[in-house]
Amino acid sequence: MARAIHELTDRQVKAAKERGRLSDGGLYLRVTPSPDNVSRAWPFMWMPKGGKRKEIGIGRILKFRFPMHAR
């Protein structure tokens, strides 16, 4: 299977620590560092015809694992 253009890997997402945005093709990873941790969120951005850029957040990355019996 061919790798898609601009596809972020799990390793790239976990390693992102500098402020900024990484593109995953329309979907972005927004990285915001603070003194004690790094916040990562997934905004979706688009440009309506003749308009200004729109953005909607679809969630942030949490450090949470489901217990094995919950699957």
FENPE-V308652 format. One record per residue. N is the residue number from 1. PHI is phi in whole degrees, 0 to 359 (NA if undefined). OMEGA is omega in radians with two decimals (999 if undefined). NEAR is the number of other ideal C-beta (glycine too) atoms within 10 Angstrom. Layout:
# FENPE-V308652
n->{N & N}
phi->{PHI & PHI}
omega->{OMEGA & OMEGA}
near->{NEAR & NEAR}
This chain:
# FENPE-V308652
n->{1 & 2 & 3 & 4 & 5 & 6 & 7 & 8 & 9 & 10 & 11 & 12 & 13 & 14 & 15 & 16 & 17 & 18 & 19 & 20 & 21 & 22 & 23 & 24 & 25 & 26 & 27 & 28 & 29 & 30 & 31 & 32 & 33 & 34 & 35 & 36 & 37 & 38 & 39 & 40 & 41 & 42 & 43 & 44 & 45 & 46 & 47 & 48 & 49 & 50 & 51 & 52 & 53 & 54 & 55 & 56 & 57 & 58 & 59 & 60 & 61 & 62 & 63 & 64 & 65 & 66 & 67 & 68 & 69 & 70 & 71}
phi->{NA & 286 & 278 & 289 & 292 & 65 & 278 & 281 & 267 & 301 & 295 & 295 & 295 & 291 & 276 & 294 & 229 & 268 & 301 & 150 & 235 & 244 & 271 & 234 & 78 & 91 & 260 & 238 & 254 & 263 & 248 & 230 & 281 & 225 & 302 & 252 & 198 & 235 & 263 & 232 & 223 & 247 & 270 & 253 & 241 & 209 & 239 & 294 & 303 & 65 & 241 & 256 & 302 & 250 & 214 & 225 & 274 & 250 & 134 & 245 & 271 & 250 & 269 & 215 & 234 & 284 & 298 & 301 & 284 & 277 & 285}
omega->{-3.13 & 3.12 & -3.13 & 3.11 & 3.10 & 3.14 & 3.11 & 3.08 & 3.09 & -3.13 & 3.12 & 3.13 & -3.13 & -3.08 & -3.09 & -3.11 & -3.13 & 3.14 & 3.08 & 3.14 & 3.02 & -3.08 & 3.02 & 3.14 & -3.13 & 3.07 & -3.10 & 2.98 & 3.10 & -3.11 & 3.13 & 3.13 & 3.01 & -3.07 & -3.05 & 3.11 & 3.11 & 3.12 & 3.11 & -3.14 & -3.12 & 3.02 & 3.02 & -3.09 & 3.07 & -3.13 & 3.06 & -3.14 & 3.10 & -3.10 & 3.12 & -3.05 & 3.10 & -3.12 & 3.05 & 3.12 & 3.13 & 3.04 & 3.10 & -3.12 & 3.12 & 3.04 & -3.09 & 3.07 & 3.07 & 3.05 & -3.10 & -3.09 & -3.12 & -3.11 & 999}
near->{3 & 4 & 7 & 9 & 8 & 12 & 10 & 16 & 10 & 7 & 8 & 12 & 15 & 11 & 9 & 19 & 9 & 9 & 11 & 11 & 13 & 16 & 13 & 18 & 10 & 9 & 14 & 19 & 18 & 18 & 18 & 12 & 14 & 8 & 4 & 5 & 9 & 14 & 11 & 19 & 15 & 16 & 15 & 13 & 14 & 10 & 9 & 8 & 4 & 5 & 8 & 6 & 8 & 10 & 10 & 9 & 10 & 9 & 9 & 12 & 15 & 7 & 5 & 5 & 7 & 7 & 6 & 6 & 5 & 6 & 5}
